């Protein structure tokens, strides 16, 4: 069976099949159910990449909770700072809340750091991080990431919500690029 796929100039092969992903999502859900019981956590899913992870995770969260969605809008800041990411779409009052950020992937960690800074100004009681994927070797900042479904090498991946140039988000498995120059 051919388990490779071509997206534009890149070829990808299945690296994490759906069943393996779901087993780890289940484990993370159980950890959250145990740790955050009684706290009515607000899950903040970071679009677009985390939509599939959020869906499968939330189906396995059995404690009372809420879920909402945010986006990071990149805009060109002043020349010295370059691209700045702004969090948009938060309609909830975070004051005193237990917040769980739901991300697709933490790479350098700079995006997550920016998110934490932004959400921190809204006076939540606590912020936890749940990520589907972590590239530990690329992490540049000190982050307390409590819930990690899977740790992966530095290679570029697509599928299960993650895209290459807008494509591949619909794949149920995770694919890794092959023959990368
Ligand atoms: P960071 O700020 O942690 O370096 O980057 C996080 C963002 O980079 C993710 O939200 C995702 O959009 C993108 N990213 C990092 N690695 C990958 C990857 O292997 N595949 C895809 N599709 N996106 C990635």
Backbone and ligand atoms as CSV (ligand in chain L), in Angstrom:
chain,resi,resn,atom,element,x,y,z
A,1,UNK,N,N,0.842,-1.195,0.000
A,1,UNK,CA,C,0.000,0.000,0.000
A,1,UNK,C,C,0.880,1.249,0.000
A,2,UNK,N,N,0.577,2.191,-0.863
A,2,UNK,CA,C,1.349,3.426,-0.927
A,2,UNK,C,C,0.847,4.367,0.163
A,3,UNK,N,N,1.711,4.671,1.092
A,3,UNK,CA,C,1.286,5.575,2.173
A,3,UNK,C,C,1.958,6.940,2.054
A,4,UNK,N,N,2.273,7.304,0.801
A,4,UNK,CA,C,2.861,8.626,0.582
A,4,UNK,C,C,1.869,9.525,-0.147
A,5,UNK,N,N,2.115,10.826,-0.037
A,5,UNK,CA,C,1.247,11.794,-0.695
A,5,UNK,C,C,2.088,12.970,-1.155
A,6,UNK,N,N,1.716,13.547,-2.290
A,6,UNK,CA,C,2.442,14.695,-2.836
A,6,UNK,C,C,1.637,15.961,-2.582
A,7,UNK,N,N,2.254,16.954,-1.991
A,7,UNK,CA,C,1.624,18.279,-1.883
A,7,UNK,C,C,2.580,19.293,-2.486
A,8,UNK,N,N,2.141,19.851,-3.605
A,8,UNK,CA,C,2.986,20.800,-4.341
A,8,UNK,C,C,4.381,20.205,-4.571
A,9,UNK,N,N,5.438,20.859,-4.082
A,9,UNK,CA,C,6.793,20.396,-4.366
A,9,UNK,C,C,7.310,19.353,-3.381
A,10,UNK,N,N,6.487,18.962,-2.413
A,10,UNK,CA,C,6.996,18.062,-1.368
A,10,UNK,C,C,6.239,16.730,-1.331
A,11,UNK,N,N,7.003,15.669,-0.998
A,11,UNK,CA,C,6.405,14.354,-0.838
A,11,UNK,C,C,6.440,14.000,0.652
A,12,UNK,N,N,5.330,13.418,1.122
A,12,UNK,CA,C,5.193,13.086,2.535
A,12,UNK,C,C,4.838,11.612,2.699
A,13,UNK,N,N,5.282,11.021,3.811
A,13,UNK,CA,C,4.910,9.638,4.132
A,13,UNK,C,C,4.278,9.595,5.519
A,14,UNK,N,N,3.326,8.682,5.699
A,14,UNK,CA,C,2.674,8.553,7.006
A,14,UNK,C,C,3.722,8.249,8.071
A,15,UNK,N,N,3.712,9.039,9.137
A,15,UNK,CA,C,4.655,8.790,10.230
A,15,UNK,C,C,3.944,8.456,11.536
A,16,UNK,N,N,2.734,9.005,11.729
A,16,UNK,CA,C,1.956,8.656,12.920
A,16,UNK,C,C,0.514,8.343,12.482
A,17,UNK,N,N,0.155,7.066,12.470
A,17,UNK,CA,C,-1.201,6.699,12.044
A,17,UNK,C,C,-2.244,7.163,13.060
A,18,UNK,N,N,-3.462,7.330,12.554
A,18,UNK,CA,C,-4.569,7.848,13.362
A,18,UNK,C,C,-4.719,7.129,14.707
A,19,UNK,N,N,-4.610,5.800,14.688
A,19,UNK,CA,C,-4.830,5.030,15.921
A,19,UNK,C,C,-3.809,5.410,16.996
A,20,UNK,N,N,-2.574,5.666,16.573
A,20,UNK,CA,C,-1.530,6.063,17.530
A,20,UNK,C,C,-1.806,7.461,18.075
A,21,UNK,N,N,-2.255,8.355,17.185
A,21,UNK,CA,C,-2.595,9.718,17.622
A,21,UNK,C,C,-3.692,9.648,18.674
A,22,UNK,N,N,-4.748,8.901,18.374
A,22,UNK,CA,C,-5.914,8.864,19.271
A,22,UNK,C,C,-5.583,8.244,20.626
A,23,UNK,N,N,-4.666,7.293,20.623
A,23,UNK,CA,C,-4.261,6.697,21.895
A,23,UNK,C,C,-3.594,7.750,22.793
A,24,UNK,N,N,-2.771,8.591,22.206
A,24,UNK,CA,C,-2.090,9.635,22.987
A,24,UNK,C,C,-3.037,10.763,23.372
A,25,UNK,N,N,-3.989,11.074,22.497
A,25,UNK,CA,C,-4.998,12.095,22.831
A,25,UNK,C,C,-5.825,11.616,24.021
A,26,UNK,N,N,-6.161,10.346,24.000
A,26,UNK,CA,C,-6.910,9.730,25.120
A,26,UNK,C,C,-6.131,9.869,26.439
A,27,UNK,N,N,-4.836,9.593,26.381
A,27,UNK,CA,C,-4.000,9.695,27.582
A,27,UNK,C,C,-3.980,11.126,28.122
A,28,UNK,N,N,-3.799,12.101,27.217
A,28,UNK,CA,C,-3.785,13.511,27.641
A,28,UNK,C,C,-5.143,13.890,28.256
A,29,UNK,N,N,-6.217,13.441,27.646
A,29,UNK,CA,C,-7.559,13.747,28.168
A,29,UNK,C,C,-7.723,13.202,29.579
A,30,UNK,N,N,-7.226,11.997,29.799
A,30,UNK,CA,C,-7.333,11.394,31.139
A,30,UNK,C,C,-6.538,12.202,32.161
A,31,UNK,N,N,-5.368,12.692,31.749
A,31,UNK,CA,C,-4.553,13.509,32.660
A,31,UNK,C,C,-5.289,14.802,33.021
A,32,UNK,N,N,-5.895,15.419,32.013
A,32,UNK,CA,C,-6.617,16.681,32.259
A,32,UNK,C,C,-7.851,16.421,33.127
A,33,UNK,N,N,-8.574,15.353,32.839
A,33,UNK,CA,C,-9.759,15.005,33.648
A,33,UNK,C,C,-9.377,14.848,35.118
A,34,UNK,N,N,-8.221,14.263,35.331
A,34,UNK,CA,C,-7.749,14.021,36.692
A,34,UNK,C,C,-7.280,15.328,37.347
A,35,UNK,N,N,-6.470,16.109,36.617
A,35,UNK,CA,C,-5.830,17.297,37.203
A,35,UNK,C,C,-6.781,18.480,37.387
A,36,UNK,N,N,-7.720,18.639,36.484
A,36,UNK,CA,C,-8.507,19.879,36.472
A,36,UNK,C,C,-9.966,19.679,36.897
A,37,UNK,N,N,-10.260,18.543,37.491
A,37,UNK,CA,C,-11.619,18.281,37.978
A,37,UNK,C,C,-12.030,19.364,38.969
A,38,UNK,N,N,-13.242,19.851,38.836
A,38,UNK,CA,C,-13.770,20.850,39.766
A,38,UNK,C,C,-13.357,22.278,39.439
A,39,UNK,N,N,-12.584,22.469,38.365
A,39,UNK,CA,C,-12.089,23.817,38.040
A,39,UNK,C,C,-12.815,24.459,36.856
A,40,UNK,N,N,-13.772,23.754,36.298
A,40,UNK,CA,C,-14.494,24.242,35.119
A,40,UNK,C,C,-13.551,24.919,34.121
A,41,UNK,N,N,-12.556,24.186,33.615
A,41,UNK,CA,C,-11.578,24.811,32.731
A,41,UNK,C,C,-12.196,25.353,31.444
A,42,UNK,N,N,-11.579,26.428,30.962
A,42,UNK,CA,C,-11.949,26.972,29.658
A,42,UNK,C,C,-10.846,26.577,28.677
A,43,UNK,N,N,-11.181,25.706,27.729
A,43,UNK,CA,C,-10.222,25.304,26.705
A,43,UNK,C,C,-10.216,26.362,25.605
A,44,UNK,N,N,-9.042,26.901,25.313
A,44,UNK,CA,C,-8.913,27.874,24.225
A,44,UNK,C,C,-8.132,27.225,23.100
A,45,UNK,N,N,-8.846,26.854,22.051
A,45,UNK,CA,C,-8.265,26.167,20.907
A,45,UNK,C,C,-7.713,27.189,19.922
A,46,UNK,N,N,-6.453,27.012,19.533
A,46,UNK,CA,C,-5.809,27.977,18.643
A,46,UNK,C,C,-5.973,27.510,17.194
A,47,UNK,N,N,-6.807,28.233,16.450
A,47,UNK,CA,C,-7.076,27.882,15.052
A,47,UNK,C,C,-5.939,28.352,14.148
A,48,UNK,N,N,-5.747,27.781,12.951
A,48,UNK,CA,C,-6.566,26.716,12.388
A,48,UNK,C,C,-6.070,25.313,12.792
A,49,UNK,N,N,-4.770,25.218,13.047
A,49,UNK,CA,C,-4.130,23.911,13.112
A,49,UNK,C,C,-4.664,22.941,14.146
A,50,UNK,N,N,-5.275,23.458,15.225
A,50,UNK,CA,C,-5.646,22.541,16.303
A,50,UNK,C,C,-7.095,22.074,16.249
A,51,UNK,N,N,-7.766,22.293,15.118
A,51,UNK,CA,C,-9.205,21.955,15.108
A,51,UNK,C,C,-9.475,20.463,15.292
A,52,UNK,N,N,-8.652,19.613,14.691
A,52,UNK,CA,C,-8.903,18.168,14.788
A,52,UNK,C,C,-8.525,17.644,16.171
A,53,UNK,N,N,-7.386,18.108,16.668
A,53,UNK,CA,C,-6.942,17.739,18.013
A,53,UNK,C,C,-7.984,18.185,19.030
A,54,UNK,N,N,-8.464,19.413,18.892
A,54,UNK,CA,C,-9.460,19.936,19.831
A,54,UNK,C,C,-10.705,19.055,19.829
A,55,UNK,N,N,-11.161,18.691,18.653
A,55,UNK,CA,C,-12.370,17.872,18.543
A,55,UNK,C,C,-12.195,16.520,19.232
A,56,UNK,N,N,-11.109,15.830,18.925
A,56,UNK,CA,C,-10.886,14.504,19.518
A,56,UNK,C,C,-10.609,14.600,21.016
A,57,UNK,N,N,-9.912,15.665,21.430
A,57,UNK,CA,C,-9.628,15.852,22.857
A,57,UNK,C,C,-10.922,16.118,23.629
A,58,UNK,N,N,-11.723,17.048,23.124
A,58,UNK,CA,C,-12.928,17.457,23.854
A,58,UNK,C,C,-13.926,16.308,24.002
A,59,UNK,N,N,-13.950,15.404,23.027
A,59,UNK,CA,C,-14.863,14.251,23.122
A,59,UNK,C,C,-14.482,13.346,24.278
A,60,UNK,N,N,-13.233,13.470,24.739
A,60,UNK,CA,C,-12.740,12.607,25.820
A,60,UNK,C,C,-12.626,13.328,27.160
A,61,UNK,N,N,-12.970,14.621,27.171
A,61,UNK,CA,C,-12.989,15.369,28.440
A,61,UNK,C,C,-14.351,15.134,29.082
A,62,UNK,N,N,-14.326,14.594,30.293
A,62,UNK,CA,C,-15.579,14.195,30.939
A,62,UNK,C,C,-15.951,15.109,32.108
A,63,UNK,N,N,-15.066,16.064,32.453
A,63,UNK,CA,C,-15.377,16.994,33.547
A,63,UNK,C,C,-16.110,18.213,32.967
A,64,UNK,N,N,-16.903,18.923,33.767
A,64,UNK,CA,C,-17.556,20.133,33.259
A,64,UNK,C,C,-16.498,21.124,32.759
A,65,UNK,N,N,-16.718,21.684,31.584
A,65,UNK,CA,C,-15.726,22.576,30.971
A,65,UNK,C,C,-16.381,23.413,29.889
A,66,UNK,N,N,-15.634,24.385,29.401
A,66,UNK,CA,C,-16.088,25.190,28.269
A,66,UNK,C,C,-14.999,25.176,27.206
A,67,UNK,N,N,-15.395,25.405,25.967
A,67,UNK,CA,C,-14.402,25.461,24.885
A,67,UNK,C,C,-14.684,26.661,24.000
A,68,UNK,N,N,-13.612,27.326,23.608
A,68,UNK,CA,C,-13.735,28.463,22.718
A,68,UNK,C,C,-12.528,28.480,21.781
A,69,UNK,N,N,-12.578,29.344,20.795
A,69,UNK,CA,C,-11.561,29.321,19.733
A,69,UNK,C,C,-10.931,30.687,19.542
A,70,UNK,N,N,-9.609,30.700,19.378
A,70,UNK,CA,C,-8.923,31.957,19.104
A,70,UNK,C,C,-8.061,31.802,17.861
A,71,UNK,N,N,-7.665,32.921,17.331
A,71,UNK,CA,C,-6.764,32.937,16.179
A,71,UNK,C,C,-5.624,33.881,16.472
A,72,UNK,N,N,-4.503,33.627,15.837
A,72,UNK,CA,C,-3.387,34.552,15.940
A,72,UNK,C,C,-3.285,35.289,14.620
A,73,UNK,N,N,-3.448,36.604,14.691
A,73,UNK,CA,C,-3.344,37.403,13.482
A,73,UNK,C,C,-1.950,37.993,13.414
A,74,UNK,N,N,-1.236,37.695,12.330
A,74,UNK,CA,C,0.091,38.280,12.151
A,74,UNK,C,C,-0.071,39.639,11.497
A,75,UNK,N,N,0.574,40.617,12.021
A,75,UNK,CA,C,0.604,41.889,11.319
A,75,UNK,C,C,2.014,42.433,11.401
A,76,UNK,N,N,2.336,43.292,10.475
A,76,UNK,CA,C,3.686,43.845,10.424
A,76,UNK,C,C,3.827,44.930,11.477
A,77,UNK,N,N,4.683,44.682,12.435
A,77,UNK,CA,C,4.901,45.682,13.474
A,77,UNK,C,C,5.891,46.732,13.001
A,78,UNK,N,N,6.352,47.549,13.910
A,78,UNK,CA,C,7.370,48.537,13.524
A,78,UNK,C,C,8.639,47.797,13.104
A,79,UNK,N,N,9.420,48.420,12.312
A,79,UNK,CA,C,10.547,47.778,11.629
A,79,UNK,C,C,11.417,46.912,12.537
A,80,UNK,N,N,11.672,47.352,13.741
A,80,UNK,CA,C,12.591,46.611,14.597
A,80,UNK,C,C,12.002,45.306,15.129
A,81,UNK,N,N,10.695,45.268,15.323
A,81,UNK,CA,C,10.107,44.062,15.912
A,81,UNK,C,C,9.658,43.061,14.854
A,82,UNK,N,N,9.489,43.506,13.612
A,82,UNK,CA,C,9.070,42.583,12.570
A,82,UNK,C,C,7.646,42.095,12.780
A,83,UNK,N,N,7.410,40.827,12.446
A,83,UNK,CA,C,6.059,40.261,12.552
A,83,UNK,C,C,5.627,40.132,14.018
A,84,UNK,N,N,4.451,40.636,14.314
A,84,UNK,CA,C,3.900,40.525,15.653
A,84,UNK,C,C,2.608,39.733,15.558
A,85,UNK,N,N,2.376,38.861,16.539
A,85,UNK,CA,C,1.135,38.092,16.505
A,85,UNK,C,C,0.185,38.578,17.584
A,86,UNK,N,N,-1.025,38.849,17.167
A,86,UNK,CA,C,-2.044,39.346,18.080
A,86,UNK,C,C,-3.113,38.273,18.245
A,87,UNK,N,N,-3.571,38.083,19.481
A,87,UNK,CA,C,-4.605,37.080,19.735
A,87,UNK,C,C,-5.974,37.711,19.474
A,88,UNK,N,N,-6.753,37.086,18.603
A,88,UNK,CA,C,-8.087,37.639,18.343
A,88,UNK,C,C,-9.164,36.590,18.607
A,89,UNK,N,N,-10.347,37.058,18.921
A,89,UNK,CA,C,-11.498,36.167,19.059
A,89,UNK,C,C,-11.842,35.768,20.476
A,90,UNK,N,N,-11.206,36.383,21.483
A,90,UNK,CA,C,-11.573,36.027,22.860
A,90,UNK,C,C,-12.761,36.882,23.302
A,91,UNK,N,N,-13.893,36.236,23.478
A,91,UNK,CA,C,-15.086,36.953,23.927
A,91,UNK,C,C,-15.356,36.705,25.405
A,92,UNK,N,N,-14.704,35.684,25.950
A,92,UNK,CA,C,-14.943,35.317,27.346
A,92,UNK,C,C,-14.138,36.198,28.294
A,93,UNK,N,N,-14.688,36.372,29.490
A,93,UNK,CA,C,-13.946,37.026,30.568
A,93,UNK,C,C,-13.058,35.957,31.200
A,94,UNK,N,N,-11.756,36.145,31.141
A,94,UNK,CA,C,-10.827,35.132,31.664
A,94,UNK,C,C,-10.495,35.335,33.143
A,95,UNK,N,N,-11.001,36.417,33.720
A,95,UNK,CA,C,-10.665,36.730,35.111
A,95,UNK,C,C,-10.973,35.555,36.037
A,96,UNK,N,N,-9.940,35.100,36.736
A,96,UNK,CA,C,-10.122,34.021,37.714
A,96,UNK,C,C,-10.343,32.637,37.129
A,97,UNK,N,N,-10.238,32.516,35.807
A,97,UNK,CA,C,-10.527,31.224,35.170
A,97,UNK,C,C,-9.296,30.324,35.085
A,98,UNK,N,N,-9.559,29.030,35.026
A,98,UNK,CA,C,-8.534,28.048,34.686
A,98,UNK,C,C,-8.593,27.855,33.176
A,99,UNK,N,N,-7.525,28.288,32.499
A,99,UNK,CA,C,-7.501,28.261,31.037
A,99,UNK,C,C,-6.555,27.153,30.562
A,100,UNK,N,N,-6.972,26.431,29.542
A,100,UNK,CA,C,-6.093,25.442,28.904
A,100,UNK,C,C,-5.932,25.828,27.436
A,101,UNK,N,N,-4.724,26.221,27.061
A,101,UNK,CA,C,-4.458,26.521,25.655
A,101,UNK,C,C,-4.307,25.201,24.902
A,102,UNK,N,N,-5.034,25.058,23.802
A,102,UNK,CA,C,-4.960,23.828,23.003
A,102,UNK,C,C,-4.286,24.164,21.667
A,103,UNK,N,N,-3.046,23.695,21.513
A,103,UNK,CA,C,-2.249,24.025,20.317
A,103,UNK,C,C,-1.969,22.773,19.492
A,104,UNK,N,N,-1.663,22.993,18.219
A,104,UNK,CA,C,-1.306,21.862,17.367
A,104,UNK,C,C,0.152,21.449,17.566
A,105,UNK,N,N,1.043,22.443,17.539
A,105,UNK,CA,C,2.464,22.100,17.610
A,105,UNK,C,C,3.261,23.235,18.243
A,106,UNK,N,N,4.174,22.867,19.116
A,106,UNK,CA,C,5.123,23.842,19.661
A,106,UNK,C,C,6.488,23.520,19.081
A,107,UNK,N,N,7.014,24.503,18.367
A,107,UNK,CA,C,8.270,24.330,17.638
A,107,UNK,C,C,9.351,25.122,18.384
A,108,UNK,N,N,9.580,26.378,18.030
A,108,UNK,CA,C,10.521,27.194,18.816
A,108,UNK,C,C,9.903,27.606,20.148
A,109,UNK,N,N,8.580,27.628,20.204
A,109,UNK,CA,C,7.886,28.040,21.420
A,109,UNK,C,C,7.567,29.524,21.458
A,110,UNK,N,N,7.995,30.254,20.431
A,110,UNK,CA,C,7.795,31.709,20.436
A,110,UNK,C,C,6.316,32.078,20.325
A,111,UNK,N,N,5.578,31.317,19.529
A,111,UNK,CA,C,4.144,31.566,19.401
A,111,UNK,C,C,3.454,31.355,20.744
A,112,UNK,N,N,3.807,30.277,21.415
A,112,UNK,CA,C,3.192,29.969,22.712
A,112,UNK,C,C,3.552,31.036,23.746
A,113,UNK,N,N,4.788,31.482,23.700
A,113,UNK,CA,C,5.217,32.521,24.638
A,113,UNK,C,C,4.387,33.796,24.445
A,114,UNK,N,N,4.164,34.137,23.203
A,114,UNK,CA,C,3.374,35.330,22.866
A,114,UNK,C,C,1.927,35.173,23.368
A,115,UNK,N,N,1.388,33.981,23.176
A,115,UNK,CA,C,0.027,33.685,23.636
A,115,UNK,C,C,-0.095,33.824,25.150
A,116,UNK,N,N,0.882,33.262,25.848
A,116,UNK,CA,C,0.869,33.323,27.311
A,116,UNK,C,C,0.929,34.763,27.797
A,117,UNK,N,N,1.770,35.567,27.152
A,117,UNK,CA,C,1.871,36.985,27.524
A,117,UNK,C,C,0.534,37.676,27.335
A,118,UNK,N,N,-0.078,37.412,26.197
A,118,UNK,CA,C,-1.326,38.086,25.873
A,118,UNK,C,C,-2.463,37.656,26.804
A,119,UNK,N,N,-2.575,36.345,27.021
A,119,UNK,CA,C,-3.656,35.848,27.884
A,119,UNK,C,C,-3.422,36.240,29.337
A,120,UNK,N,N,-2.148,36.346,29.721
A,120,UNK,CA,C,-1.801,36.691,31.097
A,120,UNK,C,C,-2.337,38.050,31.513
A,121,UNK,N,N,-2.452,38.964,30.556
A,121,UNK,CA,C,-2.954,40.309,30.880
A,121,UNK,C,C,-4.451,40.289,31.200
A,122,UNK,N,N,-5.125,39.180,30.906
A,122,UNK,CA,C,-6.573,39.091,31.161
A,122,UNK,C,C,-6.888,38.472,32.519
A,123,UNK,N,N,-5.896,38.361,33.338
A,123,UNK,CA,C,-6.014,37.939,34.729
A,123,UNK,C,C,-6.682,36.589,34.974
A,124,UNK,N,N,-6.287,35.558,34.221
A,124,UNK,CA,C,-6.794,34.224,34.541
A,124,UNK,C,C,-6.170,33.733,35.843
A,125,UNK,N,N,-6.816,32.754,36.475
A,125,UNK,CA,C,-6.250,32.191,37.707
A,125,UNK,C,C,-5.019,31.352,37.375
A,126,UNK,N,N,-5.120,30.560,36.339
A,126,UNK,CA,C,-3.998,29.711,35.915
A,126,UNK,C,C,-4.127,29.408,34.435
A,127,UNK,N,N,-2.967,29.209,33.790
A,127,UNK,CA,C,-2.962,28.836,32.368
A,127,UNK,C,C,-2.173,27.547,32.213
A,128,UNK,N,N,-2.799,26.563,31.601
A,128,UNK,CA,C,-2.119,25.300,31.292
A,128,UNK,C,C,-1.975,25.195,29.770
A,129,UNK,N,N,-1.001,24.392,29.362
A,129,UNK,CA,C,-0.771,24.219,27.926
A,129,UNK,C,C,-0.969,22.752,27.547
A,130,UNK,N,N,-1.788,22.527,26.523
A,130,UNK,CA,C,-1.928,21.188,25.940
A,130,UNK,C,C,-1.546,21.280,24.472
A,131,UNK,N,N,-0.562,20.501,24.052
A,131,UNK,CA,C,-0.191,20.522,22.640
A,131,UNK,C,C,-0.199,19.107,22.074
A,132,UNK,N,N,-0.653,19.016,20.847
A,132,UNK,CA,C,-0.641,17.718,20.166
A,132,UNK,C,C,0.801,17.264,19.955
A,133,UNK,N,N,1.631,18.201,19.468
A,133,UNK,CA,C,3.005,17.850,19.107
A,133,UNK,C,C,4.000,18.820,19.717
A,134,UNK,N,N,5.167,18.293,20.024
A,134,UNK,CA,C,6.267,19.119,20.526
A,134,UNK,C,C,7.542,18.670,19.829
A,135,UNK,N,N,8.298,19.668,19.325
A,135,UNK,CA,C,9.628,19.368,18.771
A,135,UNK,C,C,10.639,19.815,19.824
A,136,UNK,N,N,11.012,18.928,20.742
A,136,UNK,CA,C,11.831,19.333,21.893
A,136,UNK,C,C,13.170,19.947,21.499
A,137,UNK,N,N,13.754,19.473,20.398
A,137,UNK,CA,C,15.078,19.965,20.011
A,137,UNK,C,C,15.058,21.397,19.488
A,138,UNK,N,N,13.856,21.880,19.115
A,138,UNK,CA,C,13.767,23.227,18.554
A,138,UNK,C,C,13.371,24.284,19.587
A,139,UNK,N,N,12.926,23.829,20.744
A,139,UNK,CA,C,12.402,24.742,21.747
A,139,UNK,C,C,13.453,25.760,22.175
A,140,UNK,N,N,13.092,27.037,22.084
A,140,UNK,CA,C,14.058,28.115,22.387
A,140,UNK,C,C,13.740,28.833,23.696
A,141,UNK,N,N,12.520,28.663,24.179
A,141,UNK,CA,C,12.108,29.391,25.384
A,141,UNK,C,C,11.676,28.410,26.462
A,142,UNK,N,N,11.712,28.882,27.686
A,142,UNK,CA,C,11.389,28.032,28.820
A,142,UNK,C,C,9.875,28.011,29.018
A,143,UNK,N,N,9.266,26.903,28.657
A,143,UNK,CA,C,7.809,26.797,28.782
A,143,UNK,C,C,7.456,25.587,29.634
A,144,UNK,N,N,6.445,25.742,30.463
A,144,UNK,CA,C,5.962,24.605,31.236
A,144,UNK,C,C,4.796,23.959,30.479
A,145,UNK,N,N,5.139,23.014,29.612
A,145,UNK,CA,C,4.098,22.376,28.800
A,145,UNK,C,C,3.700,21.082,29.487
A,146,UNK,N,N,2.553,21.127,30.159
A,146,UNK,CA,C,2.165,19.989,30.999
A,146,UNK,C,C,1.590,18.821,30.199
A,147,UNK,N,N,0.884,19.144,29.124
A,147,UNK,CA,C,0.182,18.092,28.391
A,147,UNK,C,C,0.686,18.016,26.950
A,148,UNK,N,N,1.446,16.971,26.660
A,148,UNK,CA,C,2.018,16.769,25.323
A,148,UNK,C,C,1.553,15.407,24.821
A,149,UNK,N,N,0.839,15.386,23.709
A,149,UNK,CA,C,0.409,14.093,23.172
A,149,UNK,C,C,1.606,13.344,22.589
A,150,UNK,N,N,2.413,14.029,21.749
A,150,UNK,CA,C,3.540,13.337,21.113
A,150,UNK,C,C,4.735,14.257,20.907
A,151,UNK,N,N,5.915,13.707,21.158
A,151,UNK,CA,C,7.173,14.412,20.878
A,151,UNK,C,C,7.715,13.895,19.555
A,152,UNK,N,N,8.143,14.819,18.683
A,152,UNK,CA,C,8.599,14.408,17.348
A,152,UNK,C,C,9.943,15.071,17.015
A,153,UNK,N,N,10.669,14.495,16.047
A,153,UNK,CA,C,11.919,15.109,15.585
A,153,UNK,C,C,11.642,16.418,14.834
A,154,UNK,N,N,12.686,17.046,14.351
A,154,UNK,CA,C,12.551,18.375,13.750
A,154,UNK,C,C,11.922,18.422,12.357
A,155,UNK,N,N,11.636,17.294,11.758
A,155,UNK,CA,C,11.131,17.288,10.381
A,155,UNK,C,C,9.757,17.955,10.263
A,156,UNK,N,N,9.490,18.486,9.088
A,156,UNK,CA,C,8.212,19.155,8.811
A,156,UNK,C,C,7.100,18.123,8.635
A,157,UNK,N,N,5.978,18.345,9.297
A,157,UNK,CA,C,4.864,17.396,9.198
A,157,UNK,C,C,3.571,18.099,8.741
A,158,UNK,N,N,2.665,17.277,8.185
A,158,UNK,CA,C,1.324,17.772,7.829
A,158,UNK,C,C,0.294,16.737,8.251
A,159,UNK,N,N,-0.971,17.139,8.206
A,159,UNK,CA,C,-2.078,16.240,8.486
A,159,UNK,C,C,-2.641,16.445,9.872
A,160,UNK,N,N,-3.801,15.860,10.117
A,160,UNK,CA,C,-4.490,15.949,11.398
A,160,UNK,C,C,-4.570,17.423,11.847
A,161,UNK,N,N,-4.943,18.279,10.908
A,161,UNK,CA,C,-5.122,19.699,11.214
A,161,UNK,C,C,-3.994,20.588,10.728
A,162,UNK,N,N,-2.803,20.008,10.563
A,162,UNK,CA,C,-1.658,20.835,10.152
A,162,UNK,C,C,-1.517,20.855,8.638
A,163,UNK,N,N,-1.077,21.997,8.125
A,163,UNK,CA,C,-1.067,22.188,6.675
A,163,UNK,C,C,0.323,22.411,6.111
A,164,UNK,N,N,0.423,22.203,4.806
A,164,UNK,CA,C,1.545,22.731,4.033
A,164,UNK,C,C,0.933,23.634,2.976
A,165,UNK,N,N,1.162,24.932,3.117
A,165,UNK,CA,C,0.619,25.902,2.172
A,165,UNK,C,C,-0.905,25.764,2.029
A,166,UNK,N,N,-1.564,25.542,3.144
A,166,UNK,CA,C,-3.029,25.473,3.148
A,166,UNK,C,C,-3.589,24.080,2.893
A,167,UNK,N,N,-2.758,23.167,2.448
A,167,UNK,CA,C,-3.242,21.826,2.098
A,167,UNK,C,C,-2.847,20.785,3.145
A,168,UNK,N,N,-3.628,19.705,3.205
A,168,UNK,CA,C,-3.281,18.556,4.045
A,168,UNK,C,C,-3.933,18.549,5.418
A,169,UNK,N,N,-4.663,19.591,5.745
A,169,UNK,CA,C,-5.261,19.651,7.090
A,169,UNK,C,C,-6.279,18.532,7.322
A,170,UNK,N,N,-6.863,18.045,6.244
A,170,UNK,CA,C,-7.934,17.041,6.332
A,170,UNK,C,C,-7.425,15.614,6.511
A,171,UNK,N,N,-6.127,15.379,6.373
A,171,UNK,CA,C,-5.618,14.003,6.513
A,171,UNK,C,C,-5.832,13.508,7.935
A,172,UNK,N,N,-6.279,12.247,8.064
A,172,UNK,CA,C,-6.524,11.717,9.415
A,172,UNK,C,C,-5.242,11.247,10.094
A,173,UNK,N,N,-4.205,10.972,9.327
A,173,UNK,CA,C,-2.907,10.571,9.873
A,173,UNK,C,C,-1.931,11.755,9.803
A,174,UNK,N,N,-0.821,11.643,10.508
A,174,UNK,CA,C,0.241,12.645,10.403
A,174,UNK,C,C,1.314,12.132,9.448
A,175,UNK,N,N,1.733,13.021,8.538
A,175,UNK,CA,C,2.735,12.696,7.525
A,175,UNK,C,C,3.997,13.520,7.756
A,176,UNK,N,N,5.132,12.910,7.463
A,176,UNK,CA,C,6.415,13.632,7.547
A,176,UNK,C,C,7.015,13.782,6.153
A,177,UNK,N,N,7.601,14.936,5.925
A,177,UNK,CA,C,8.198,15.201,4.613
A,177,UNK,C,C,9.353,14.227,4.363
A,178,UNK,N,N,9.472,13.767,3.122
A,178,UNK,CA,C,10.607,12.909,2.757
A,178,UNK,C,C,11.438,13.598,1.680
A,179,UNK,N,N,12.700,13.217,1.610
A,179,UNK,CA,C,13.622,13.774,0.607
A,179,UNK,C,C,13.732,15.281,0.698
A,180,UNK,N,N,13.679,15.807,1.895
A,180,UNK,CA,C,13.853,17.245,2.065
A,180,UNK,C,C,15.309,17.596,1.831
A,181,UNK,N,N,15.536,18.547,0.948
A,181,UNK,CA,C,16.926,18.942,0.655
A,181,UNK,C,C,17.463,19.819,1.785
L,1,LIG,P1,P,6.759,28.224,17.009
L,1,LIG,O1,O,6.370,29.633,17.303
L,1,LIG,O2,O,6.627,27.302,18.196
L,1,LIG,O3,O,8.137,28.153,16.400
L,1,LIG,O4,O,5.854,27.730,15.847
L,1,LIG,C1,C,4.601,27.202,16.032
L,1,LIG,C2,C,3.857,27.210,14.708
L,1,LIG,O5,O,4.721,26.843,13.622
L,1,LIG,C3,C,2.747,26.186,14.721
L,1,LIG,O6,O,1.561,26.703,15.252
L,1,LIG,C4,C,2.657,25.812,13.255
L,1,LIG,O7,O,1.803,26.719,12.602
L,1,LIG,C5,C,4.053,26.021,12.703
L,1,LIG,N1,N,4.814,24.752,12.567
L,1,LIG,C6,C,5.937,24.409,13.240
L,1,LIG,N2,N,6.384,23.199,12.855
L,1,LIG,C7,C,5.506,22.754,11.919
L,1,LIG,C8,C,5.431,21.552,11.137
L,1,LIG,O8,O,6.246,20.617,11.198
L,1,LIG,N3,N,4.375,21.459,10.261
L,1,LIG,C9,C,3.446,22.444,10.138
L,1,LIG,N4,N,2.449,22.233,9.264
L,1,LIG,N5,N,3.491,23.592,10.862
L,1,LIG,C10,C,4.517,23.749,11.737
